[in-house]
Structure formats: C-alpha cells, structure tokens
Amino acid sequence: MVSAVPILEARGLGRIFTRRGGLFAPRSVLRAVEGIDLELPVGGRLAIVGESGCGKSTLGRLLLGLAAPSAGTILFESMEHGHRSPADWKRFRRESALVQQNPLAALDPQMTIGAQVAEPLTVHGRARGAAAREMAERGLVEVGLGPEMMARFPHQLSGGQRQRVVIARALVMSPKLVVFDEAVSALDVSVQAQVVGLINAQQHRLGLSYLFISHDLRIVRHVADRIAVMYLGRIVETGPIDAIYRAPTHPYTQALLAAVPRLDPRARRPAVTIRGEATASAADGPGCAFRTRCAMAIARCASERPELLALGDRATACHRAGEVSEPQRERMELVS
Ligand SMILES: Nc1ncnc2c1ncn2[C@@H]1O[C@H](COP(=O)(O)OP(=O)(O)OP(=O)(O)O)[C@@H](O)[C@H]1O
C-alpha cells in the first residue's frame, strides 16, 4: 500500500560539473542534473529512465547524499539533507542503500560472503558476532541463496548470485530507501527476471521505497509504479507507468518506447534508435534540449524551453505534448 506522504522529496535539484579547459579549449560547465522536482511516497517505486549520460546516476547519488547538489534541496522524512548533523547522516546511512550495476566491484574478493553481508550490521552497531552472522544468513536465504554461501568467496559465485548477495547486503539493515542503479543490467535476461522478482518480493516484505534507475524500458515496467524520463539532466515526462507506456506524450518518451518492440509482443515494429545523439550543448540556451533530434520540433522549440506542465497525475515538458497521433508516431519511427 503506497502512502501519500513522501519519504523523499527533491526541489529544484541541480548538479553542475566544471570541465577544465585545455590549451585552446575554454572551461566548460556541464549541467548533469537540472531543475529536478520529485516526490517518492512511502512504499513508492519510481523508475528513472533515459539514455546513457542523461544524469540518472548523478541524480541517484544526490538523493542518497553521496554527492553534493549545486542547487536545490532534498528532504528525507521531511528533514533536509543540508540540515543534517553528523548523527542525522549516520541514521540516514543506516536507513538508505545503493545497489549498483557491477557486483564484482561492490564485493571484496578477499572476504567471505557471510562476512560481507554481516558487515553493515557491525559497522552500524546493529548486531555483532553470532547474531550478525545469523541475520546475514537469514538475509541470504531471503534472496534465494542457501546458508552454504556464507563461507564462499565472490569468485565462486555466478553473476546472478553475486548480485543477490549485493541486494542481501543492501537489505540486511532493513533500509527505508534504496536506489537500484542499473542493478540488473549486467545480468542475463533469465537472471534479470529472477532478480526483478526478488526486488518485488523484498519491496513487498519490507515496504521499501525505491528508485529504480535503468536505460532498459522492458525491465522498469515490472518494478515501478511511476516513471520519470530524463533527457540531458531534466525530467521531460513523468507519471504512472501504465499510463505513460500506453500513451506517452513527449516525443522523446515516444521514441524510447518505439525502440523497444518487445514491450508489446503483438507489435511487429523493427528495433529503432532515435536519430543522432544527446549532446550536452543542446541543453544550453533557451530552447528545448531535445529539439535537435525531434521530428516534431517547431520554431518555438528553439526559443523557449518547455516547462514540465502537470495534467492530472502526469506531467510533460513539450510544447507539442500529446499532439502526436498514431500514424505520425509510425512516421517518427521511420525517420529514426
Ligand atoms: N564526477 C564527474 N565529473 C565530471 N562529469 C561527470 C561526473 N559524473 C558524471 N559526469 C557527467 O555527467 C553526465 C551525467 O552522468 P551520469 O552518470 O549521471 O548519467 P547516466 O544517465 O547515469 O549515464 P550512464 O547510464 O551511462 O551511467 C555525463 O555527461 C557524465 O559524463
């Protein structure tokens, strides 16, 4: 059951990276994340999607306080990150977790699986010794791994088993908030399905609130209630996942979904990619950052940045939102 009270909120969130210039190149500023507003209700499951480099990981790290924002505020359980004392940060660290793509990099090759899953419990003073080991073993069983895994080392496990270990370690503290950042992207399709099932089961069991960051639109449908589509640092469309998949209104979301033919097994569309690439410079200036790749762009798109405007429980940042008809959409796919 999803509560209406947000556990996590972001307002006007931004992160700038300054790139040092070379001999002939001036310093440049990259707006990796800009103007992000979002709310995650207790028990909410929000997917963040978009192409590589659009700022998804940076957003996840900002929300977890692992990177400092250049602008905006983040509130977890109504407390601003910027106002946290060291003790408040400690509590937040206990109550939040990040699960990343590469389990081998996340695990220590020299430590047994049992010791690694128990580690957060001892580090945060929750349990130690036999009690911590028992909780770790239970955590492993909950992600479908037998107690015999306790004594093994990461290299003795398959990729899917290692990712389960990473999830067990993230969940052993019963966190309230988890950011899954491309958490299943490196796994085989069948293992992906198992891990997605596991995430769903654990979410249900713990009443977790989470962000699920992915570039893979086939997967997010199975793990999220709402979706936010990012393009060059900004959210361009957001809303309930079923409604957005059924009727996307932003041309970028439409193109992303059109590029995933297997979303709808009845559709016999070829896999297509959106023409061109997202270039960071397109986000500078007054217009829409997507206009250079958009088959629907008009003069206004170059002169005026579309705001993220709400319509009911969804919102879109496009001057031509919702104008695209089914036949036009087919043509758009052919253009790309
Ligand atoms: N520490 C950093 N210093 C400089 N630029 C950075 C840094 N971290 C990220 N960036 C840049 O910020 C932009 C957003 O990166 P980010 O990793 O958040 O995107 P992403 O959508 O998660 O992409 P991917 O899926 O490829 O990880 C990219 O252009 C990236 O090169």
The ligand as an SDF file (V2000), in Angstrom:
LIG
                    3D

 31 33  0  0  0  0  0  0  0  0999 V2000
   32.3600   13.1930  -11.4140 N   0  0  0  0  0  0  0  0  0  0  0  0
   32.0540   13.6970  -12.6100 C   0  0  0  0  0  0  0  0  0  0  0  0
   32.8290   14.6600  -13.1870 N   0  0  0  0  0  0  0  0  0  0  0  0
   32.5360   15.1860  -14.3860 C   0  0  0  0  0  0  0  0  0  0  0  0
   31.4510   14.8150  -15.1240 N   0  0  0  0  0  0  0  0  0  0  0  0
   30.6580   13.8530  -14.6060 C   0  0  0  0  0  0  0  0  0  0  0  0
   30.9200   13.2380  -13.3330 C   0  0  0  0  0  0  0  0  0  0  0  0
   29.9440   12.3130  -13.1010 N   0  0  0  0  0  0  0  0  0  0  0  0
   29.1230   12.3370  -14.1690 C   0  0  0  0  0  0  0  0  0  0  0  0
   29.5440   13.2550  -15.0730 N   0  0  0  0  0  0  0  0  0  0  0  0
   28.8880   13.5900  -16.3490 C   0  0  0  0  0  0  0  0  0  0  0  0
   27.5430   13.9280  -16.0310 O   0  0  0  0  0  0  0  0  0  0  0  0
   26.6720   13.4370  -17.0490 C   0  0  0  0  0  0  0  0  0  0  0  0
   25.6430   12.5420  -16.4120 C   0  0  0  0  0  0  0  0  0  0  0  0
   26.2960   11.3520  -15.9810 O   0  0  0  0  0  0  0  0  0  0  0  0
   25.5140   10.1730  -15.2450 P   0  0  0  0  0  0  0  0  0  0  0  0
   26.4880    9.0760  -14.9840 O   0  0  0  0  0  0  0  0  0  0  0  0
   24.7530   10.7370  -14.1300 O   0  0  0  0  0  0  0  0  0  0  0  0
   24.4810    9.7190  -16.3910 O   0  0  0  0  0  0  0  0  0  0  0  0
   23.6820    8.3540  -16.5330 P   0  0  0  0  0  0  0  0  0  0  0  0
   22.3860    8.6930  -17.1480 O   0  0  0  0  0  0  0  0  0  0  0  0
   23.6640    7.6440  -15.2350 O   0  0  0  0  0  0  0  0  0  0  0  0
   24.5670    7.5690  -17.5720 O   0  0  0  0  0  0  0  0  0  0  0  0
   25.0970    6.0500  -17.5360 P   0  0  0  0  0  0  0  0  0  0  0  0
   23.8700    5.2160  -17.6450 O   0  0  0  0  0  0  0  0  0  0  0  0
   25.9890    5.9650  -18.7250 O   0  0  0  0  0  0  0  0  0  0  0  0
   25.8200    5.9180  -16.2260 O   0  0  0  0  0  0  0  0  0  0  0  0
   27.5430   12.7360  -18.0780 C   0  0  0  0  0  0  0  0  0  0  0  0
   27.8220   13.6490  -19.1290 O   0  0  0  0  0  0  0  0  0  0  0  0
   28.7930   12.4110  -17.3040 C   0  0  0  0  0  0  0  0  0  0  0  0
   29.9150   12.3670  -18.1660 O   0  0  0  0  0  0  0  0  0  0  0  0
  1  2  1  0
  2  3  1  0
  2  7  2  0
  3  4  2  0
  4  5  1  0
  5  6  2  0
  6  7  1  0
  6 10  1  0
  7  8  1  0
  8  9  2  0
  9 10  1  0
 10 11  1  0
 11 12  1  0
 11 30  1  0
 12 13  1  0
 13 14  1  0
 13 28  1  0
 14 15  1  0
 15 16  1  0
 16 17  2  0
 16 18  1  0
 16 19  1  0
 19 20  1  0
 20 21  2  0
 20 22  1  0
 20 23  1  0
 23 24  1  0
 24 25  2  0
 24 26  1  0
 24 27  1  0
 28 29  1  0
 28 30  1  0
 30 31  1  0
M  END
$$$$
